[in-house]
Structure formats: C-alpha cells, structure tokens
Amino acid sequence: MNIAIIGCGSVGEKRLHALGSHRLLYAVDKDIKRAQLLCQIRKQGHSATDWESVLASPELELVIIATTNDVLSKITAAALRNNKHVLVEKPAGRNLDDLKKAAEALRETDAFVKVGFNLRFHPALLKAKEIVSSGSIGNLMFIRGKYGHGGRLGYEKEWRLNRELAGGGALLDQGIHLIDLSRWIFQGEFDEAEGYAGTFFWDTELEDNGFVRLQTKKNQIGAMKNESKHQKSTKHSNICACVNRRTSPRGVFNQRANRKIKILRFVKRVGYF
C-alpha cells in the first residue's frame, strides 16, 4: 500500500520501521526536518508540512496519524473524507466530542479506521489472550494492572501534561492501554465504571495518577492504576490476573499445572514500552 505518516516524532518513526514491503509515499510534520529524516531512513517518499494537501493525493491509500492528541481526530476525519484508510494512535482524540467528529466521517466512507493499541501485540499478552480464550484455566475473576511513565526533569512542561494538546494526563495517556487490554482479554464490555484522577506530584492541571475500577455483567473486575512518576525516565508496567478455581478444568490446579497458572500472573513485566 501507499502510505503517509503524519507526525514524524518517535512514534511515527517506530511505525516507519514496521512498514515492511509497503511504500512510504509521504512523511508529514510541521517540522520539515523531522519529515525529511523519515524519508532518509526509508530512502523513499516525499517530505511535507501540509497534511491537507497530502490527503488529497490520489495515489495515497493509508494514513498513519502519530501527532499530538489535539489534531488526531481532525486529521482522521479529513483522511476519511478523502476515502483513505487510517491507523490513528491512541487515544484517537482528547475527548468524546473529538471522537464523534471522526465517527461521523467514518459513516460516510467505505474506508477503515484502527486505533494503535500496540500492546495487544506484545508476546506475553498474546500468550495470555491465548490461554484465557482456550478456557484451559477456567474463567477470569479479575485483572489488576499498573502502567505509567517514569519522570524526568521538565516533564510537567511537555505536551503530555498540556490540557490543550493532550486533553488528559496519565489516565488518558497510559490508562487507556489497560482499559483496552482488559476489554480484549475479558472478551467483553464493562457496564460499570468508577475512578479517580488526581495530581499528586507534578505542577500541572492534569492528573499524574489515575485509579479505575471496571466491572462486567459477569461481575469480572478490572482494577488499574496509571501514573506519571517522579522517578527515573522509564516506562513501567505490571498486569496480573486471577482465575476462578471452581470453573477450572479438573486437574489444572495440580502441582505440575500450577506452572501454567503462573504464565497468566507474570503476564507482562517489562521496562521498554
């Protein structure tokens, strides 16, 4: 496919390296040097600063949108009106109103939209999904997750903690991953939700910590914490799950099979996301 990447920062560059045999037609960024860099890395494509003119290209088939949150839905809607397929980075918008604009454009086209929930493709999470879907360990009772950014000097001045650009803090930025993963692993929707978003450390108007409890109709619980820490600059994550012994197949809890249960409890403990 002929692809345009709009937003050529670190996430846009990661998407570039995943293009495989597809063709980079355009790299677009308000900083032309960043767009030029992606074309140089790929040895392919044209650099540009005007995404609207790029979307009008008849050759273009798919648009990857990796900008700040304030223009995600605007560019998505414009791409759909030009009948281009879209991969938009999460959270796809700052709020519900942003998402409604993209949804309205989607109804008027045959093009597809996908949101970039990349953690679904982490090997450990794929394995967890496989185990849960197989039914070999019974029904899940709850999922507990913790995910967030490490801190760094000046973090409170970055775009992620700017309300106009980001729309929300830790809960919108990182918490959305845990909510998505919980829906995906439980294979269903939540019908109850409650939470709290607060600012505990950073001098910002957005939340640097968020706490959420979600519940399905089957009384399965998703409990999660999301944070922007004041410590070293790494991302951190921990997801575990608990199964209902009474619904587990006979024998799954013998000594040997207990190792299989631990696969689900370890599910993800990595530091490079």
C-alpha positions as a Markdown table, in Angstrom:
| # | Residue | x | y | z |
|---|---|---|---|---|
| 1 | Met | 0.0 | 0.0 | 0.0 |
| 2 | Asn | 1.0 | 3.6 | -0.5 |
| 3 | Ile | 1.3 | 5.2 | 3.0 |
| 4 | Ala | 1.6 | 8.6 | 4.5 |
| 5 | Ile | 2.9 | 9.1 | 8.1 |
| 6 | Ile | 1.6 | 12.3 | 9.6 |
| 7 | Gly | 3.6 | 13.2 | 12.7 |
| 8 | Cys | 7.2 | 12.2 | 12.5 |
| 9 | Gly | 8.3 | 12.1 | 16.1 |
| 10 | Ser | 9.4 | 8.9 | 18.0 |
| 11 | Val | 6.1 | 7.1 | 17.5 |
| 12 | Gly | 5.9 | 8.0 | 13.8 |
| 13 | Glu | 9.5 | 6.6 | 13.4 |
| 14 | Lys | 8.5 | 3.4 | 15.1 |
| 15 | Arg | 5.6 | 3.0 | 12.6 |
| 16 | Leu | 8.0 | 3.7 | 9.8 |
| 17 | His | 10.2 | 0.7 | 10.8 |
| 18 | Ala | 7.1 | -1.5 | 10.7 |
| 19 | Leu | 6.0 | -0.7 | 7.2 |
| 20 | Gly | 7.6 | -3.9 | 5.8 |
| 21 | Ser | 7.2 | -4.1 | 2.0 |
| 22 | His | 4.7 | -1.2 | 1.8 |
| 23 | Arg | 5.7 | 2.1 | 0.2 |
| 24 | Leu | 6.2 | 5.4 | 2.1 |
| 25 | Leu | 4.6 | 8.0 | -0.1 |
| 26 | Tyr | 4.8 | 10.9 | 2.3 |
| 27 | Ala | 6.2 | 11.9 | 5.6 |
| 28 | Val | 4.5 | 14.9 | 7.1 |
| 29 | Asp | 5.4 | 17.0 | 10.1 |
| 30 | Lys | 5.2 | 20.7 | 11.0 |
| 31 | Asp | 9.0 | 20.4 | 11.4 |
| 32 | Ile | 10.1 | 19.6 | 7.9 |
| 33 | Lys | 13.5 | 18.3 | 9.2 |
| 34 | Arg | 11.7 | 15.5 | 11.0 |
| 35 | Ala | 9.8 | 14.6 | 7.9 |
| 36 | Gln | 12.9 | 14.6 | 5.8 |
| 37 | Leu | 14.6 | 12.3 | 8.4 |
| 38 | Leu | 12.0 | 9.6 | 7.9 |
| 39 | Cys | 12.3 | 9.8 | 4.2 |
| 40 | Gln | 16.1 | 9.5 | 4.5 |
| 41 | Ile | 15.8 | 6.5 | 6.8 |
| 42 | Arg | 13.4 | 4.7 | 4.5 |
| 43 | Lys | 15.2 | 6.0 | 1.3 |
| 44 | Gln | 11.7 | 6.6 | 0.0 |
| 45 | Gly | 8.9 | 9.1 | -0.1 |
| 46 | His | 8.4 | 12.9 | -0.1 |
| 47 | Ser | 8.6 | 15.2 | 2.9 |
| 48 | Ala | 5.9 | 17.8 | 3.5 |
| 49 | Thr | 4.4 | 20.1 | 6.2 |
| 50 | Asp | 0.8 | 20.4 | 4.8 |
| 51 | Trp | -1.1 | 17.3 | 5.7 |
| 52 | Glu | -4.3 | 18.6 | 4.0 |
| 53 | Ser | -2.7 | 18.6 | 0.5 |
| 54 | Val | -1.2 | 15.2 | 1.1 |
| 55 | Leu | -4.5 | 13.7 | 1.9 |
| 56 | Ala | -5.8 | 14.8 | -1.5 |
| 57 | Ser | -3.2 | 12.7 | -3.3 |
| 58 | Pro | -5.0 | 10.1 | -5.5 |
| 59 | Glu | -2.1 | 7.6 | -5.0 |
| 60 | Leu | -2.4 | 7.6 | -1.2 |
| 61 | Glu | -4.2 | 4.6 | 0.3 |
| 62 | Leu | -3.4 | 4.5 | 4.0 |
| 63 | Val | -2.6 | 7.3 | 6.6 |
| 64 | Ile | -0.8 | 6.7 | 9.9 |
| 65 | Ile | -1.5 | 9.5 | 12.3 |
| 66 | Ala | 1.0 | 10.0 | 15.1 |
| 67 | Thr | 0.6 | 13.6 | 16.1 |
| 68 | Thr | -0.3 | 15.2 | 19.4 |
| 69 | Asn | -3.8 | 14.4 | 20.7 |
| 70 | Asp | -5.3 | 17.8 | 19.7 |
| 71 | Val | -5.3 | 17.0 | 16.0 |
| 72 | Leu | -5.7 | 13.2 | 15.9 |
| 73 | Ser | -9.5 | 13.3 | 15.2 |
| 74 | Lys | -9.3 | 16.3 | 12.9 |
| 75 | Ile | -6.8 | 14.5 | 10.6 |
| 76 | Thr | -8.6 | 11.2 | 10.9 |
| 77 | Ala | -11.9 | 12.8 | 9.8 |
| 78 | Ala | -10.2 | 14.6 | 6.9 |
| 79 | Ala | -8.5 | 11.4 | 5.8 |
| 80 | Leu | -11.8 | 9.5 | 5.8 |
| 81 | Arg | -13.5 | 12.2 | 3.8 |
| 82 | Asn | -10.7 | 11.6 | 1.2 |
| 83 | Asn | -11.5 | 7.9 | 1.4 |
| 84 | Lys | -8.2 | 6.9 | 2.9 |
| 85 | His | -7.8 | 4.1 | 5.4 |
| 86 | Val | -6.5 | 5.2 | 8.8 |
| 87 | Leu | -4.3 | 3.9 | 11.6 |
| 88 | Val | -4.5 | 6.6 | 14.3 |
| 89 | Glu | -2.5 | 6.5 | 17.5 |
| 90 | Lys | -4.4 | 6.1 | 20.8 |
| 91 | Pro | -6.3 | 7.8 | 22.3 |
| 92 | Ala | -7.6 | 9.0 | 18.8 |
| 93 | Gly | -8.8 | 12.3 | 20.4 |
| 94 | Arg | -8.8 | 14.4 | 23.5 |
| 95 | Asn | -12.4 | 13.7 | 24.5 |
| 96 | Leu | -15.8 | 12.3 | 23.3 |
| 97 | Asp | -16.5 | 15.3 | 21.1 |
| 98 | Asp | -13.3 | 14.8 | 19.2 |
| 99 | Leu | -14.1 | 11.1 | 18.6 |
| 100 | Lys | -17.6 | 11.9 | 17.4 |
| 101 | Lys | -16.2 | 14.0 | 14.6 |
| 102 | Ala | -14.1 | 11.1 | 13.4 |
| 103 | Ala | -17.1 | 8.7 | 13.8 |
| 104 | Glu | -19.3 | 10.9 | 11.7 |
| 105 | Ala | -16.8 | 10.9 | 8.9 |
| 106 | Leu | -16.4 | 7.1 | 9.1 |
| 107 | Arg | -20.1 | 6.6 | 8.5 |
| 108 | Glu | -19.8 | 8.4 | 5.1 |
| 109 | Thr | -17.0 | 6.2 | 3.7 |
| 110 | Asp | -16.0 | 2.6 | 3.0 |
| 111 | Ala | -12.5 | 3.2 | 4.4 |
| 112 | Phe | -11.4 | 1.5 | 7.7 |
| 113 | Val | -10.1 | 3.0 | 10.9 |
| 114 | Lys | -8.0 | 1.3 | 13.5 |
| 115 | Val | -6.6 | 2.7 | 16.8 |
| 116 | Gly | -3.0 | 1.9 | 17.6 |
| 117 | Phe | -3.3 | -0.2 | 20.7 |
| 118 | Asn | 0.1 | -1.7 | 20.2 |
| 119 | Leu | 0.3 | -3.6 | 23.5 |
| 120 | Arg | -2.1 | -6.2 | 22.2 |
| 121 | Phe | 0.8 | -7.4 | 20.1 |
| 122 | His | 3.3 | -7.9 | 22.9 |
| 123 | Pro | 4.3 | -11.6 | 23.0 |
| 124 | Ala | 3.4 | -12.0 | 26.7 |
| 125 | Leu | -0.1 | -10.5 | 26.2 |
| 126 | Leu | -0.7 | -12.6 | 23.1 |
| 127 | Lys | 0.1 | -15.7 | 25.2 |
| 128 | Ala | -2.2 | -14.6 | 28.0 |
| 129 | Lys | -5.0 | -14.0 | 25.5 |
| 130 | Glu | -4.4 | -17.4 | 24.0 |
| 131 | Ile | -4.6 | -19.1 | 27.5 |
| 132 | Val | -7.7 | -17.3 | 28.5 |
| 133 | Ser | -9.5 | -17.8 | 25.2 |
| 134 | Ser | -8.8 | -21.6 | 25.3 |
| 135 | Gly | -10.7 | -22.0 | 28.6 |
| 136 | Ser | -7.9 | -24.3 | 29.9 |
| 137 | Ile | -7.7 | -22.4 | 33.2 |
| 138 | Gly | -11.3 | -21.5 | 33.7 |
| 139 | Asn | -13.0 | -18.1 | 34.0 |
| 140 | Leu | -11.1 | -15.0 | 35.0 |
| 141 | Met | -12.4 | -13.3 | 38.1 |
| 142 | Phe | -10.3 | -10.1 | 37.9 |
| 143 | Ile | -7.5 | -8.3 | 36.1 |
| 144 | Arg | -5.2 | -5.9 | 38.0 |
| 145 | Gly | -2.9 | -3.6 | 36.1 |
| 146 | Lys | -0.4 | -0.8 | 36.7 |
| 147 | Tyr | 1.1 | 1.2 | 34.0 |
| 148 | Gly | 2.8 | 4.5 | 33.6 |
| 149 | His | 5.7 | 6.8 | 32.6 |
| 150 | Gly | 8.8 | 7.4 | 34.5 |
| 151 | Gly | 9.6 | 11.0 | 35.3 |
| 152 | Arg | 12.3 | 13.4 | 34.1 |
| 153 | Leu | 13.3 | 17.0 | 34.6 |
| 154 | Gly | 10.8 | 19.3 | 33.0 |
| 155 | Tyr | 8.2 | 16.6 | 32.4 |
| 156 | Glu | 5.4 | 18.9 | 33.6 |
| 157 | Lys | 6.2 | 21.3 | 30.7 |
| 158 | Glu | 5.9 | 18.6 | 28.0 |
| 159 | Trp | 2.9 | 18.3 | 25.7 |
| 160 | Arg | 1.6 | 15.2 | 27.5 |
| 161 | Leu | 0.7 | 17.4 | 30.5 |
| 162 | Asn | -0.7 | 20.3 | 28.5 |
| 163 | Arg | -4.5 | 20.2 | 28.5 |
| 164 | Glu | -5.0 | 21.8 | 25.1 |
| 165 | Leu | -2.6 | 19.4 | 23.4 |
| 166 | Ala | -3.2 | 16.2 | 25.4 |
| 167 | Gly | -6.7 | 16.5 | 26.7 |
| 168 | Gly | -5.9 | 14.4 | 29.8 |
| 169 | Gly | -3.0 | 13.2 | 31.8 |
| 170 | Ala | -1.8 | 9.7 | 33.0 |
| 171 | Leu | -5.3 | 8.1 | 32.8 |
| 172 | Leu | -5.9 | 9.2 | 29.2 |
| 173 | Asp | -2.3 | 8.6 | 28.1 |
| 174 | Gln | -1.5 | 5.3 | 29.7 |
| 175 | Gly | -4.7 | 4.1 | 31.4 |
| 176 | Ile | -6.4 | 3.7 | 28.0 |
| 177 | His | -4.0 | 0.8 | 27.3 |
| 178 | Leu | -5.1 | -1.0 | 30.4 |
| 179 | Ile | -8.8 | -0.4 | 29.7 |
| 180 | Asp | -8.3 | -1.7 | 26.2 |
| 181 | Leu | -6.3 | -4.8 | 27.3 |
| 182 | Ser | -9.0 | -5.6 | 29.9 |
| 183 | Arg | -11.8 | -5.5 | 27.3 |
| 184 | Trp | -9.7 | -7.6 | 25.0 |
| 185 | Ile | -8.8 | -10.3 | 27.5 |
| 186 | Phe | -12.2 | -10.5 | 29.1 |
| 187 | Gln | -13.7 | -10.6 | 25.6 |
| 188 | Gly | -16.5 | -8.3 | 26.5 |
| 189 | Glu | -17.6 | -4.8 | 27.6 |
| 190 | Phe | -17.8 | -3.2 | 31.0 |
| 191 | Asp | -21.1 | -2.0 | 32.2 |
| 192 | Glu | -19.9 | -0.3 | 35.4 |
| 193 | Ala | -17.1 | 2.1 | 35.9 |
| 194 | Glu | -15.8 | 4.3 | 38.6 |
| 195 | Gly | -12.5 | 6.1 | 39.2 |
| 196 | Tyr | -10.4 | 8.9 | 40.5 |
| 197 | Ala | -7.9 | 11.2 | 38.7 |
| 198 | Gly | -5.6 | 13.3 | 40.8 |
| 199 | Thr | -2.5 | 15.4 | 40.7 |
| 200 | Phe | -0.1 | 14.3 | 43.4 |
| 201 | Phe | 3.4 | 15.4 | 42.3 |
| 202 | Trp | 3.8 | 17.4 | 39.1 |
| 203 | Asp | 2.9 | 21.0 | 38.9 |
| 204 | Thr | 0.2 | 20.6 | 36.3 |
| 205 | Glu | -3.5 | 21.0 | 35.8 |
| 206 | Leu | -3.8 | 17.4 | 34.5 |
| 207 | Glu | -3.8 | 14.2 | 36.5 |
| 208 | Asp | -0.5 | 12.5 | 37.2 |
| 209 | Asn | -2.2 | 9.5 | 38.8 |
| 210 | Gly | -5.5 | 7.7 | 37.9 |
| 211 | Phe | -7.4 | 4.9 | 39.6 |
| 212 | Val | -10.2 | 2.9 | 37.9 |
| 213 | Arg | -12.5 | 0.0 | 38.8 |
| 214 | Leu | -14.4 | -1.6 | 35.9 |
| 215 | Gln | -17.0 | -4.4 | 36.1 |
| 216 | Thr | -18.6 | -6.6 | 33.5 |
| 217 | Lys | -22.1 | -8.1 | 33.6 |
| 218 | Lys | -20.5 | -11.3 | 34.8 |
| 219 | Asn | -19.0 | -9.4 | 37.8 |
| 220 | Gln | -15.5 | -9.7 | 36.5 |
| 221 | Ile | -13.4 | -6.8 | 37.7 |
| 222 | Gly | -10.7 | -4.7 | 36.1 |
| 223 | Ala | -8.7 | -2.7 | 38.6 |
| 224 | Met | -6.0 | -0.4 | 37.4 |
| 225 | Lys | -3.6 | 2.4 | 38.4 |
| 226 | Asn | -1.9 | 4.7 | 36.0 |
| 227 | Glu | 0.8 | 7.2 | 36.9 |
| 228 | Ser | 3.4 | 9.7 | 35.8 |
| 229 | Lys | 6.2 | 9.1 | 38.3 |
| 230 | His | 8.8 | 11.5 | 39.6 |
| 231 | Gln | 11.5 | 8.8 | 39.4 |
| 232 | Lys | 13.8 | 7.7 | 36.6 |
| 233 | Ser | 12.8 | 8.0 | 33.0 |
| 234 | Thr | 11.5 | 4.6 | 32.1 |
| 235 | Lys | 8.1 | 3.2 | 31.4 |
| 236 | His | 6.9 | 0.5 | 33.8 |
| 237 | Ser | 4.1 | -2.0 | 33.7 |
| 238 | Asn | 2.6 | -4.9 | 35.6 |
| 239 | Ile | -0.5 | -6.8 | 34.7 |
| 240 | Cys | -1.8 | -9.9 | 36.5 |
| 241 | Ala | -5.0 | -11.9 | 36.6 |
| 242 | Cys | -6.8 | -14.4 | 38.9 |
| 243 | Val | -8.9 | -17.4 | 37.8 |
| 244 | Asn | -11.8 | -19.0 | 39.5 |
| 245 | Arg | -10.7 | -22.4 | 40.7 |
| 246 | Arg | -14.3 | -23.7 | 40.7 |
| 247 | Thr | -14.6 | -23.1 | 36.9 |
| 248 | Ser | -11.1 | -24.5 | 36.0 |
| 249 | Pro | -10.9 | -27.9 | 34.3 |
| 250 | Arg | -10.3 | -30.8 | 36.6 |
| 251 | Gly | -6.7 | -31.3 | 37.4 |
| 252 | Val | -5.5 | -27.9 | 36.3 |
| 253 | Phe | -4.5 | -27.0 | 39.9 |
| 254 | Asn | -2.3 | -30.0 | 40.5 |
| 255 | Gln | 1.4 | -29.2 | 41.2 |
| 256 | Arg | 2.5 | -29.5 | 37.6 |
| 257 | Ala | -0.3 | -27.4 | 36.2 |
| 258 | Asn | 0.3 | -24.6 | 38.7 |
| 259 | Arg | 3.2 | -23.6 | 36.4 |
| 260 | Lys | 0.6 | -22.8 | 33.7 |
| 261 | Ile | -1.3 | -20.5 | 36.1 |
| 262 | Lys | 1.9 | -18.5 | 36.7 |
| 263 | Ile | 2.0 | -17.8 | 32.9 |
| 264 | Leu | -1.0 | -15.6 | 33.4 |
| 265 | Arg | 0.2 | -14.0 | 36.6 |
| 266 | Phe | 3.5 | -12.9 | 35.2 |
| 267 | Val | 1.7 | -11.7 | 32.1 |
| 268 | Lys | 3.7 | -8.5 | 31.5 |
| 269 | Arg | 6.6 | -7.1 | 33.5 |
| 270 | Val | 8.8 | -5.2 | 31.1 |
| 271 | Gly | 10.5 | -1.9 | 31.1 |
| 272 | Tyr | 10.9 | -0.8 | 27.5 |
| 273 | Phe | 7.4 | 0.4 | 26.4 |
